[in-house]
Amino acid sequence: MITGGNHPVIIGGLSLGLGLAVRTTAQAIEKTSTGFYYPTKTDPSQWDPNYASWLSDACAKDANGNYTGKSLHGNGGYGPDNAGRYHLGKDIPQAFGLPMYAIADGEVIADPIHHWDVNGDPAFAIVIQHHLNDGTPFIGIYGHINPLLKKGDKPKAGNQVGTIAIHTYPHGHLGIVTDLSQVTYPGYENCSKWPASSPTPSIEGLAGMTDPIEFIQTHAPLNVKSLPTGSLATVPGDKAPVYRVSKNNRLQHIDSPETFMQNGFDWARVMNVSGEFLTCYAKGGDITKTAGIENPNPWFRKDASGVPFEQYNEAKLLRFTGSDNVYIVADGKLHWLHISEKEFYSLGYHAQWIEDIMGNPPTSSDIGDEWGIERFTKCPNVPLAGLGGELTMSARTPLPYGHYDVDPFVIPYRLNDTNNVSFFSSK
């Protein structure tokens, strides 16, 4: 049965949505390796280091107890004009009138804040709520600008949010609020909230905020499309390592077959992807015998009284009795795969990976958002998978010199030229 619109397509026992993705070539612009835009779309290595950074301070005092405008905590001076304060964000040099951009998709949640600048310059700040790729909300503060947006507007990643306002040293300010109970959206705090003997301000003094550049360089935005957390991937070929996609959209290298088995991974579920596709990801730490999976977040099946009795790990494919819908486990929820059969296989999935579940169907509290093909398309014009057929014993090629099998039916691997253990694919 094939139906149009947003209705599912039932093919071969799968219920997969009909929706073809059109890919376009991405413009070369400055982003973090995890997918956030830098707010001026400029290379951070070229930013003037004399502009205030996260926790730059002017908290030093003279013998009379007066603030001098110099740094007390060694984080770089905030300048005499800001004596007695420290900085809660990052100032990025940008000429007057030039654009400032949204770091990710979001929604403006407050009216533009006039005279937001500490020294009363006629500049504004706008406040945009964004989300990380695991759905966690956070707030971006875009300061020292003349805004182009109002409350309720929903800019897309990379859209212009305003232009740089008049300032002695024109720049844009980016602040990140991770505690959404904060409603003040400051760009600075008073030194009284940073004890002289402490390496960091008090909890109150941080105002629910964090280092904005470090944050966007170590987290991925919701609009980054990728393989789900928990997916296993390799590039077909001799000596090809196996990676797991971590919670923060990074590739974690699995260091040995023993670690692979210790974590309960299944070689038959390793996806074939292109080498170019792997370059779209930032690298995470190795998964070793002592350093395991990063922040696993499984879905728990519950009995009629709501008591969990069975665990399904992230990236698991499930189908329930009486329904053809196929779900994937991610972030402790079940997400319906709203994709076509062709897209399902192009992503490297196999129908054999779907586990049929008997008994009660999932409740609404178990269900997350639907996933279309755009959820997976992280790198335009780069194939995710579909580079070879399914790995089976009959399809295996002879193992190269130097190999040995822990279990010939589970995980073939060999020692590479530096005597480090690495997996390889038979394709």
N, C-alpha and C positions, 0 to 999 in steps of 0.2 A: 504494500500500500504506500503510495507516494501522494502527499498532499502539499498544498502550497502555503504561502505566508509563513507564519510563525509556528505552524503545527509540526509535529514530529514526523519524520520519515521512518517507516518500519521496514527494515531491510535485513533479511537473514537473522531474524530474532533480536536485532538491536533496535532501539528507538533512538534515532539520532536526528538532530534538527537539520533542516535544510537552510543553508546560508553560506554562500560562497564568498570568500574574502578576496578583495582586490588589493594587491600589494603595489606600493609605489616606492621609488628610490628615495631614501631619506636624504635630506639636505645635510651637508657637512656643517654642523654647529657644535658648540662646546657644551658637553654634558659630563656628568660624572659617569664612571664606569658602570654604575648601578642603574642609571637611567634618568636621574634628575637633571633638569636644566640648571646651569648656573644662572643667577638672576640677571646678569648683564650679557650672558652668552659670550663671555671672554675667558681666556685661559688663566686659571688661578696662578700659574707660575709667573705670569706677567703682571700680577697685581702689585701695586706699590706697597711695600711692607710698612710704610710709615702711617698708613691708615689703620684706625682702631680695629682690633681683632676681638675675639671672645675673651672676656675678662681683662682686657686692657684696663689699667687703673691709674688714677691720679690721687692715690690715698696717702702718699708720704706727707709727713708734717715736719715743720721746723721745731727748734727748741722751745718755741712759745706755743706750740700746739696748733699752729695755723697750717692749713693745707698749702703745699708748695706747687701743686700741679705735676709733680713727678711721681713715678711709679714706686709703690711700696713693695709689691708682690712679684716684681720682676717679669710682668707679662707685657711689657711695652707701655710706653707712656700714653695716657689718654689726652694729655695736653693741658696747659694752664686754664683754658676756657672751661674745662670740666673738672677743676680742682674739687676734691671731695666726693668724686663719683667713680664708678667703674662701669664698663661697657657690657651690655647683654646682647651681643650680636656680632656681625661682621660688616664693616664698612668696605664697600667695593668702589674703587675710583671709576667714575663715568662722567663724561662732560655734560654740562648743562643742556637740557633739552633732548638728550639721547634716551632711548627706551630702557625700561626695566621690565623683566619678563616673569611670568608665573613659572615656578620650578616644577610644577606638576598640575594635573587637573585639580580643580577645586571650586569652592563657592565662597564669595565674599559674605561674611557673617556679621558685619557691623558697618555702620556708616563710616566713610573716611574720617580719620581723626585729624582735625586741623591743629596747627601749632604743636605738632607732636615732637618737633625738634627741641632738645633740651634748652637751647639758647633762644627760643622764641622766633626762629626764622619762619617765614610764612609757608612752611611745607606741610605736607600731609603724610599720613601712613594709612595703608589699607591692610585689613586682616582677612586672610583667606584660609579656610579649612581645607586641608588635603588629607589623603589617606596613604598609608604604606601598603605594600602588596599583600600583606596579611589582613588588611582591612582596618588596622589601627589608625584612628584619626589623630591628627596633629595640626597645629596652626602655624602659618607663615606670616610674619610681620614684614611688610615692605615699606621702608621709611625713606624720608627725604625726597618725596616725589610729588608731582602733580598728577593725581589719579585720573584714570580713564574709566574706572569701574565704580559701581555703586553697590549697595547692599542687595544681595540676591543674585547678582551676576555670577555666571559660572564659566570662568576662563578655562580653556584647555591648556595643556602643558605647552610652554613656549609662547603662549599669547602675550601680547604687551599689556601690562597692567597700569602703566603710567610713564611719565617722563621725569628725568632728574630735575629737581627744583634748584632755584638759585641758592648758592652756598659759597662761603669763602673758599672751601675746597670741595667742589661738587662730587657727590658720590651717592650711591644707593646703600641702604642698610637692610640686611636680612637678619631677622630673629626667628627662632624656632621655639614654640611652646609645646611641650609634650604633656603637661598637666592641664587638661581642658577646664578645670575648675578655676583657673586664673582668668580674670576678666580685665586686667589693667593694661596688658600688652606694652610693657615698658621697653625703652631702648637703653636704659641705664638704671643704676641703683645707687643709693648713698653709701659711702664707705662705712658708715656706722653698722651696716649689716654684714660687714666682712671683718671679722676679728683679726687683729694684726698678727696673732700667733697662728692663724689657721691657713692652710694652703688653699682653701676654697671658701667662698662665702657661705653663710648659713643657708639652711634650706629655704627659709623665708626670703633670704637675699637673692636666691637664684630665680625666684618668681615662677617656678615651674618650667624653666627654660633650659636649653642645652646648647652646646657648641654647634652652630648651624651648618658650618661647612663639613665638619666631621660627620654630622648626622646625615647629610645628603650623600656623602661619599661612602657611607657604610650601611645605608638602607636603600631599598628600592621602592619606587612609587607604585601606586595601584595601576597606573596606565602602562607599566612595563609588562609586556606579554612574554610568557616563558613557559617552559615545562614546569609542571606542578612540583611543589616541595615533596621530596621523597623519591622523585624519579631517578633512575639509574641510566647513565648514558656512556657510550664509548664510540670512538671513531673506528670503523672496521679496518682491520689490518694487524700485522704482526707488531707485537710490543705495545699495543694500544692500552693505556690505563683506563680504569673504570672510575667514573665520578658519580657522586650523588648531589642533587640540587638541594641546598640547605634552606633553612627558614628565611634567610636574608638574600635569597636569590643568588647564592654563590655556589661555585663548584668545589665540592670537597673530594679530594682524591682518596680512594680506598687503597690503603698501602700494601695489603697482602691478601691472599686467598683465605688465610686463617681469620683475618678481620672480617672479610666478606661473609664467611659462614657464621662467625660469632654473632654478627648483627642480624642474622636471619634473612640476608638478601638472597634473591633467586636469580641465578645466571640467565635463566630463560626469559626474565623480564628486563634485561638490559637493552635499552634502545640504541639502535644505530643512528648516529647523527653525523653531520659533516664537520670537519675540522674547523671550518670557518664559523660554524654555529657556536662552537665552544668558545671562540674568541669574544663572543658577545657577553660573556659572563666574567665577573670578577672572581678571583680565586679565593677559596676559603681554606681553612686548615685541613690537614690530613685527617681521615678517620683511621685510627689505629686501635690496637688492642686496649690501650689505656685512655684514648681520647675518642669517645664514641659519637653517636649521632647528635647533632646540634639541635636542641629544643624540639624533640619529637612531639607531635600533637595529633594523636590518633582519634578516631571516632569509636565510641563505645555503644554497642547494641544493648538495649535494655529489655528486661522482661515486662510483663503486664503491670507490675507494681512500680516500674521505673528504676529497678536496680540493675546496674551494668553487669553483664555476664560474659561479654565477648568483645575483644579489641580488634580493630582493623587499622592498620598503619596507613600513613599518608601515601597517596598515589595508588591505593588499592582501588580496583574497579569492581563494583557490586551491582547486582540486579536482583530485584525482589519478586517473590511469587505473585503472579497475577498482573505483572507489569513488564513491559518491554524496555522501560527506561533504564539507561546505564548511568550510574553515578560514579564519581571519583571522590575519594576521601582527601580533604585538604582543610587545614586549620580547624580540625575537630568537627567538621560538617560534611554533609553529602552534597555534591554539586552535580546537577544533571548536565551531561555532555550534550549540548545542543549543536551537534555537528553532523555532517554527512558521513556515510560509510567511507567514501574516498578520503575525506579529511581524517577520519579515525585511523585509517591505516597509514596515511602519509605522516602522521605524528609518531609512528613507530609502535602503535598499540596493536594487539592481536586479540581476536575474539576469545581465544583460549585463556586469556588473562582474566576474563570476567568470572567472578564467583557468584553463583546463584544462591540466594538466601531464602530459606523457607521460613514461614511464620509471619508475624505481624509486620506490615510495612512501616517505614520510618514515619515519625510524627513531624509536624511543621517545625518544631524546635530543632529537629535534626537536619533540616534542609537549609543549605546556603544558596547563594545566587547561582543562576544558570551560567554555564561556560560555553560561549561560542568559539569559533576558530580564532577570533581576534585575541582571545585570552592567551593563546599560545604563540602568536606571531611576534616574537621579540626582535628579530632581525629581518627587515625587508629583503626579499630576493635571496635569502639564504635558506636552503632546505634544512628542515629539522631532522628528517629521518627518511625512511623509505629507500635506503641505499642498498638494501639487500633483503633476501628472504629470511624466513624464520630460522633461528639456529636450532638444528636438530642433530642427532648423532649421525644420521645418514648423510646430512649435508656438510659435515665437517670435512675440512681439508686435512692432509697429513700435518701433524704438529712439527714445528721446526726443530732443528738441532738444539739441544740444551734444555728441552722441556721435561717436565714430569707432571703427572697428574696426582692431585690429592684424591680425587675421585673422578674417574674418566667420564662419568655421566653427569658430573656437576660443574666443576670449574677447571678448565684447562688453563695453564699459565706457564711461563718460562722465566728464566733469569735473563735480564737484558745485558747490554754490553758493560754496564757498570755494576753488575751483580745485584741489582735491585730487582725485587720481584714486581712484575707487572703483568696484567692480564692481556690477552689478545683475543680478537674475534676470528672466527673461522671464515669470515667473508673476505 
